[in-house]
Amino acid sequence: MDEKRKYKRSKTDLKSEVHFDEGMTYSKSVDVSKGGLFISTPDPLEAGSEVSLSLQIPGEDPVDISGVVRWVRREEDDNNKAGMGIEFLDLSDVEIEKLKKIDNS
């Protein structure tokens, strides 16, 4: 299978808050890139849902980013956790710089 990703992913274990119209949930980010992230959660939102994220990058203030759920995995197995892939929207230069620090955390 050809790799379709535009950006390098970093495996991580960041604490995240996902805010959406119906509420908020605490989750864990499993991997992150400049383009988006995968949130591990047993109750993913529907594809197309708009969210606000607050990422807890070690040594930094929380990073608040807007995003949209692009894909969902509802079933979990030994190799893949249930969750959702979220694409970042309209990142600022400051947010991009903070995301780059994840590789070093």
N, C-alpha and C positions, 0 to 999 in steps of 0.2 A: 504494500500500500504506500502510495506517495505521501510524503509529509506536506500538508497544506498550510502549516502555520507560518505566519509572517515573522514572528518574533521568537527568540529563544525563551524557553520556560525555565523557571527556577523552582525546584522542589522546595517546599517550605511547610511550616506549621504555624501560620499566622492566625491569631485570634481576629475574628471579623464580626462586625455587626452588619446585618442586611436589613435595611428599612424598605418597606413597600406599603402600598395603599392600605392593606388590612392590618398592618402592624410591624413588628420587628422580631428578628431572631438572632441569637448568637450562634456563630458557626466557626468552622475552621477552614482556612484556605489551604488547599493541598499543593497547588502549583500556581505560579503567577508569572505573567510576562508583561511587556509594555502594552499589549493589546487587550489583556483580560486575565481572568483567573477561573479556577475551578473551586467551588465551594462544596465541601462535604456536608451533606445534610440528608436525613431520612425523609424529609418533606420538602422536596424542591418545588419552586414556583413553576408556573406554566411558561413555556417558551414565549417570548415577546413581552414578558412582564418587565416594566421599568423599575429599577431599584436605586437606592442610595447606599453606598458602602462606606464603612468606617474601618480601615485596616490599621491594626496595631503593629507597626514596624518597630522592632527593638531599638531603643535609643532615639526614637523620633516621636514627635507629636502624632496623634492619629491622622491618617490621610483619608480625607473624605472625597469620594469619587462617585460620579453617576455612571450607571451601566444599564444594560438590557440583557435579559436571559436569552441566550442564543440556542442552547440545547439542554436537554434534561436526561438524566439516567435514574430511573426509578428502582431498578433491581440492582442488588449488590451481590458480588461474588468474591472469591478469594483474591482476585487481582484488581477489581474495580469497586470503588465505593459509590453508593448512591449520592446524587448531588446535581449540580447545575453549572454549566459553563456560562460565564458572564463576560460580555464584551464591554470594555470601558468606553465611555462617551466623553468627548471634549476634554481630554487631559491638558492641564496647564503644564508649563515648563517646570514649575516647582514640584508638581505631583510626579512628573516623569523622573526628576532627579531623586525623589524619595524612593520611588519604585526600584531604581537602579541599586539602591543600598541593600535591597533584599538579598542580592547575591553575596554580600559581605557580612550578612547578619548570622 
